[in-house]
Amino acid sequence: MEDQIYTSIAREIVAEADEQEKKLVREWVKEGNNRLIYNALKEQLTSGDSGNNSQKEVLDRIKSRINQEDSEFGFETRSRMALPRWLKVAAAVVLVAGAGWLVSQKVSTPAQEIASNVTIEKSNPTGQKSSFVLSDGTLVKLNAESKLVFAENFDDQKREVFLEGEAFFDVKKDPSRPFVVHTGQLSTTALGTSFNIEAYNGESPIKVSLVTGIVKVAHSDSSIDDLLLDPDEMATFDIGQKRLSRESFDPELVLAWKNQTLYFKDAGLANMTKTLERWYGVSIEVSGKKPIETSFTGKFKDKSLEYVVDVLSQNQQNFAYSISGKKIKIIKN
């Protein structure tokens, strides 16, 4: 049981756990001092430097942190479990670090050097999302059909990443090194904050949605004024008109994807088919008569493609559909 729980904890922290593993972890942290152990392991895994430590160093660091928290909160560590549990905690850390800290990252010959460092490219095809932690401790959730390029280790001046597609960033605070996300000619600069950026190739506008903190959104053209965003504000950049503007946004709608929820709000069929292709990794062909366009609002959590298309066929003006593997045909009646 302990072997299973530590593997599940490690997988849960790097967002690879399935529902059964998540449930197991939730139940486990309710017992005894387990919450302290979980927090220490999470801190170690998200600190960004575990890969540089030996197994003994990782073990000593986690033990020191837990003992400190035990003292602060007045808990007593049960001596009967200390050695095997700590060894398994350390093993779980080493397992994750050794198996791939950045969740299927690939190290490639750099297309461009970032801070004279090894460049890492993390990309997702359609139908796949991922989560990983950068060397500075920043958490990234990368959407489908998206790519992030970054340095294996940031330099002493700033932290730069290059995004194509959509990602959510929970930036580790570091006043001495701004965190900059480049999306084409647009850059978003933060210190310690969380925000979502949507910047798919060929799609306009680019959207920067701020959840917490403050960010500056700037264009490489100095004639376009920078924007400083407050929480619940979104910067939109119209690529064709080269116009940067500010507006409010619905966090539930914008962030639904990172919570594994497919959320349509007043969406037309063309918009929904594009989203479905990206979400499920399929291709959709639409043919037949062109009906009066109607909009659809609804949420789907952990639903199959067949279920979603069937619901849409009943709510969008009636259409027939067929699904064959990764290909869907929609025929408007």
C-alpha positions as CSV (number, residue, x, y, z in Angstrom):
1,M,0.0,0.0,0.0
2,E,2.8,2.5,0.9
3,D,4.6,1.8,-2.4
4,Q,1.3,2.6,-4.2
5,I,0.6,5.8,-2.3
6,Y,4.0,7.3,-2.9
7,T,3.9,6.6,-6.6
8,S,0.4,8.1,-6.7
9,I,1.5,11.2,-4.8
10,A,4.4,11.8,-7.2
11,R,2.1,11.3,-10.2
12,E,-0.6,13.6,-8.7
13,I,1.9,16.4,-8.0
14,V,3.0,16.5,-11.7
15,A,-0.6,16.1,-12.9
16,E,-0.3,12.6,-14.3
17,A,-2.5,10.8,-11.8
18,D,-5.8,9.2,-12.9
19,E,-9.0,9.6,-10.9
20,Q,-8.4,6.5,-8.8
21,E,-4.9,7.7,-7.8
22,K,-6.3,11.2,-7.0
23,K,-8.9,9.7,-4.7
24,L,-6.3,7.5,-3.0
25,V,-4.2,10.6,-2.3
26,R,-7.1,12.6,-1.0
27,E,-8.0,9.9,1.5
28,W,-4.4,9.4,2.5
29,V,-3.6,13.0,3.4
30,K,-6.5,13.0,5.9
31,E,-4.6,10.5,8.2
32,G,-2.2,11.5,10.9
33,N,0.8,13.6,9.8
34,N,0.3,12.7,6.2
35,R,-0.6,16.2,5.1
36,L,2.8,17.4,6.3
37,I,4.6,14.7,4.3
38,Y,2.6,15.5,1.2
39,N,3.3,19.2,1.5
40,A,7.0,18.6,1.9
41,L,7.1,16.2,-1.1
42,K,5.2,18.7,-3.2
43,E,7.6,21.5,-2.2
44,Q,10.6,19.3,-3.2
45,L,9.1,18.3,-6.6
46,T,8.1,21.9,-7.5
47,S,11.3,23.6,-6.2
48,G,12.9,23.0,-9.6
49,D,16.3,21.6,-8.5
50,S,15.5,18.1,-7.5
51,G,17.2,16.7,-10.6
52,N,20.5,18.2,-9.4
53,N,20.4,16.4,-6.0
54,S,21.4,12.9,-5.1
55,Q,18.9,10.5,-3.5
56,K,20.5,11.1,-0.1
57,E,20.3,14.9,-0.5
58,V,16.7,14.7,-1.5
59,L,16.0,12.5,1.5
60,D,17.8,14.8,3.9
61,R,16.0,17.8,2.6
62,I,12.5,16.3,2.9
63,K,13.2,14.9,6.3
64,S,14.5,18.3,7.5
65,R,11.4,20.1,6.2
66,I,9.0,17.6,7.7
67,N,10.7,17.7,11.1
68,Q,10.6,21.5,11.0
69,E,6.8,21.4,10.3
70,D,6.3,18.8,13.0
71,S,7.9,21.1,15.5
72,E,6.0,24.2,14.4
73,F,2.6,22.5,14.5
74,G,3.3,20.3,17.6
75,F,3.1,17.0,15.9
76,E,5.2,13.9,16.8
77,T,6.6,11.9,13.9
78,R,5.9,8.2,14.5
79,S,9.3,6.6,14.8
80,R,8.0,3.2,13.7
81,M,7.4,4.4,10.2
82,A,10.3,6.9,9.7
83,L,12.9,4.8,7.9
84,P,10.7,2.9,5.4
85,R,8.5,5.9,4.7
86,W,11.3,8.3,4.2
87,L,13.1,5.9,1.9
88,K,9.9,5.6,-0.1
89,V,9.4,9.3,-0.2
90,A,12.9,9.7,-1.6
91,A,12.3,6.9,-4.1
92,A,9.2,8.6,-5.3
93,V,11.1,11.8,-5.9
94,V,13.9,10.1,-7.7
95,L,11.3,8.1,-9.7
96,V,9.6,11.2,-11.0
97,A,12.9,13.1,-11.6
98,G,14.5,10.1,-13.4
99,A,11.4,9.2,-15.5
100,G,11.1,12.7,-16.9
101,W,10.7,15.8,-14.7
102,L,9.1,17.7,-17.5
103,V,6.5,15.1,-18.4
104,S,7.7,13.7,-21.8
105,Q,10.0,16.7,-22.4
106,K,12.3,16.5,-25.4
107,V,15.7,18.2,-25.6
108,S,16.4,19.2,-29.1
109,T,19.1,21.1,-30.9
110,P,18.1,24.7,-30.1
111,A,16.4,26.6,-32.9
112,Q,17.4,29.7,-30.8
113,E,19.6,29.9,-27.8
114,I,17.9,31.2,-24.6
115,A,20.4,32.5,-22.1
116,S,23.2,30.4,-23.7
117,N,21.6,27.3,-22.2
118,V,20.1,24.0,-23.3
119,T,16.8,24.7,-24.9
120,I,13.8,22.5,-24.1
121,E,10.7,22.2,-26.3
122,K,7.5,20.9,-24.8
123,S,4.7,20.4,-27.4
124,N,1.3,18.7,-27.3
125,P,-0.6,17.4,-30.4
126,T,-4.3,17.8,-30.7
127,G,-6.2,15.7,-28.1
128,Q,-3.4,16.0,-25.4
129,K,-2.7,18.4,-22.5
130,S,0.1,18.4,-20.0
131,S,1.5,20.0,-16.9
132,F,5.1,20.6,-15.9
133,V,7.3,22.7,-13.7
134,L,10.1,25.0,-14.9
135,S,13.5,25.2,-13.3
136,D,12.4,28.3,-11.3
137,G,9.4,26.6,-9.8
138,T,6.8,28.1,-12.2
139,L,3.9,25.7,-12.9
140,V,2.8,25.5,-16.6
141,K,-0.4,23.9,-17.9
142,L,0.0,23.5,-21.7
143,N,-3.2,23.0,-23.8
144,A,-3.6,20.8,-26.9
145,E,-1.9,21.9,-30.2
146,S,0.5,24.1,-28.2
147,K,4.3,24.4,-27.8
148,L,6.5,26.1,-25.2
149,V,10.2,26.7,-25.7
150,F,12.4,27.6,-22.7
151,A,15.8,27.3,-21.2
152,E,16.6,24.3,-19.0
153,N,18.0,26.8,-16.5
154,F,17.2,30.5,-16.6
155,D,19.9,33.2,-16.3
156,D,20.4,35.7,-13.5
157,Q,18.6,38.6,-15.3
158,K,15.3,37.3,-16.5
159,R,13.2,34.2,-17.2
160,E,12.0,33.9,-20.9
161,V,9.7,31.4,-22.5
162,F,8.2,31.3,-26.1
163,L,4.7,30.1,-26.5
164,E,2.6,29.0,-29.5
165,G,-0.9,28.0,-28.7
166,E,-2.4,28.2,-25.2
167,A,-1.0,27.9,-21.7
168,F,-1.7,28.8,-18.1
169,F,1.2,30.0,-16.0
170,D,1.5,30.1,-12.2
171,V,4.7,32.1,-11.9
172,K,7.1,31.6,-9.0
173,K,7.8,35.0,-7.5
174,D,11.3,36.3,-8.0
175,P,11.6,40.1,-7.9
176,S,15.1,40.1,-9.3
177,R,14.1,38.1,-12.5
178,P,11.0,39.1,-14.4
179,F,9.1,36.2,-16.1
180,V,8.5,37.0,-19.8
181,V,6.2,35.0,-22.2
182,H,6.8,35.8,-25.9
183,T,3.9,35.2,-28.3
184,G,5.0,36.4,-31.7
185,Q,5.5,40.2,-31.4
186,L,3.7,40.3,-28.1
187,S,5.3,39.9,-24.7
188,T,3.8,39.4,-21.3
189,T,5.9,40.3,-18.3
190,A,5.3,39.2,-14.7
191,L,7.1,38.7,-11.4
192,G,4.8,36.4,-9.3
193,T,1.4,35.9,-10.7
194,S,-1.0,33.6,-12.6
195,F,-2.4,34.1,-16.0
196,N,-3.7,32.4,-19.2
197,I,-2.4,33.2,-22.7
198,E,-4.2,32.0,-25.9
199,A,-2.1,32.6,-29.0
200,Y,-2.7,29.9,-31.7
201,N,-1.0,30.4,-35.0
202,G,-3.3,32.0,-37.6
203,E,-6.0,32.8,-35.0
204,S,-6.8,36.3,-33.8
205,P,-7.0,37.9,-31.3
206,I,-4.2,36.9,-29.0
207,K,-5.6,36.9,-25.4
208,V,-3.8,37.4,-22.1
209,S,-6.2,36.8,-19.1
210,L,-4.9,37.8,-15.7
211,V,-6.0,35.7,-12.7
212,T,-3.8,37.1,-9.9
213,G,-1.1,39.7,-9.5
214,I,-0.1,42.3,-12.2
215,V,1.3,41.8,-15.7
216,K,2.5,44.1,-18.4
217,V,1.5,43.3,-22.0
218,A,3.7,45.0,-24.7
219,H,4.1,44.9,-28.5
220,S,7.4,45.1,-30.3
221,D,6.1,48.2,-32.1
222,S,6.8,51.0,-29.7
223,S,3.9,53.0,-31.2
224,I,1.4,50.6,-29.5
225,D,1.0,51.5,-25.9
226,D,1.7,48.9,-23.2
227,L,-1.1,47.6,-21.0
228,L,-0.9,46.9,-17.3
229,L,-3.5,44.4,-16.3
230,D,-5.3,43.9,-12.9
231,P,-6.9,40.6,-11.9
232,D,-10.0,39.7,-14.0
233,E,-8.8,41.9,-16.9
234,M,-7.8,40.5,-20.3
235,A,-5.6,42.1,-23.0
236,T,-6.7,41.3,-26.6
237,F,-4.4,41.9,-29.5
238,D,-6.1,42.1,-33.0
239,I,-3.3,40.9,-35.3
240,G,-4.8,42.3,-38.4
241,Q,-5.5,45.8,-37.1
242,K,-2.6,45.8,-34.7
243,R,-4.8,47.0,-31.9
244,L,-4.1,46.2,-28.2
245,S,-7.2,46.6,-26.0
246,R,-8.4,45.8,-22.5
247,E,-11.6,44.2,-21.4
248,S,-13.1,42.0,-18.6
249,F,-13.4,38.2,-19.0
250,D,-15.2,35.3,-17.5
251,P,-12.5,33.2,-15.5
252,E,-14.7,30.1,-15.5
253,L,-15.0,30.2,-19.3
254,V,-11.4,31.1,-20.1
255,L,-9.8,28.6,-17.5
256,A,-12.3,25.7,-18.1
257,W,-9.8,23.9,-20.3
258,K,-7.1,23.6,-17.6
259,N,-9.8,22.0,-15.3
260,Q,-10.6,19.4,-18.0
261,T,-13.9,21.0,-18.7
262,L,-15.2,21.7,-22.3
263,Y,-17.2,24.9,-21.9
264,F,-19.1,26.6,-24.8
265,K,-20.8,29.9,-24.2
266,D,-23.0,31.4,-27.0
267,A,-20.8,29.4,-29.4
268,G,-21.7,28.8,-33.1
269,L,-21.1,25.5,-34.9
270,A,-17.9,26.7,-36.7
271,N,-16.3,27.7,-33.4
272,M,-17.4,24.4,-31.7
273,T,-16.0,22.1,-34.4
274,K,-12.6,23.8,-34.2
275,T,-12.6,23.4,-30.4
276,L,-13.7,19.7,-30.7
277,E,-10.9,19.0,-33.2
278,R,-8.3,20.4,-30.9
279,W,-9.8,18.8,-27.7
280,Y,-10.3,15.3,-29.0
281,G,-7.6,15.1,-31.7
282,V,-10.1,14.5,-34.6
283,S,-10.9,16.0,-37.9
284,I,-14.5,17.3,-38.6
285,E,-16.0,17.7,-42.1
286,V,-19.2,19.7,-42.4
287,S,-21.4,19.5,-45.4
288,G,-25.1,19.9,-46.5
289,K,-27.4,22.9,-46.4
290,K,-26.5,26.0,-44.5
291,P,-29.0,26.5,-41.7
292,I,-29.7,29.7,-39.7
293,E,-26.8,29.8,-37.3
294,T,-27.8,29.3,-33.7
295,S,-25.6,29.5,-30.6
296,F,-25.1,26.9,-27.8
297,T,-24.1,27.2,-24.2
298,G,-23.1,24.2,-22.1
299,K,-20.4,22.4,-20.1
300,F,-19.0,18.9,-20.6
301,K,-16.8,17.3,-17.9
302,D,-15.1,14.0,-18.8
303,K,-17.6,13.3,-21.6
304,S,-16.9,11.2,-24.7
305,L,-16.8,12.8,-28.1
306,E,-19.9,10.8,-29.2
307,Y,-21.8,12.2,-26.2
308,V,-20.8,15.8,-26.9
309,V,-21.6,15.6,-30.6
310,D,-25.0,14.0,-29.9
311,V,-25.9,16.8,-27.5
312,L,-24.9,19.4,-30.0
313,S,-26.9,17.8,-32.8
314,Q,-30.0,18.1,-30.7
315,N,-29.3,21.7,-29.6
316,Q,-27.8,23.2,-32.7
317,Q,-30.3,23.1,-35.6
318,N,-30.7,19.4,-36.3
319,F,-27.8,17.8,-38.1
320,A,-26.9,14.2,-38.8
321,Y,-23.4,12.9,-38.0
322,S,-21.2,9.8,-38.3
323,I,-18.0,9.0,-36.5
324,S,-15.3,6.7,-37.9
325,G,-12.2,6.5,-35.8
326,K,-10.7,10.1,-35.8
327,K,-13.0,11.4,-38.5
328,I,-16.4,13.0,-38.0
329,K,-18.9,13.9,-40.7
330,I,-21.6,16.4,-39.9
331,I,-24.4,16.8,-42.4
332,K,-26.7,19.8,-42.1
333,N,-30.3,19.0,-42.8
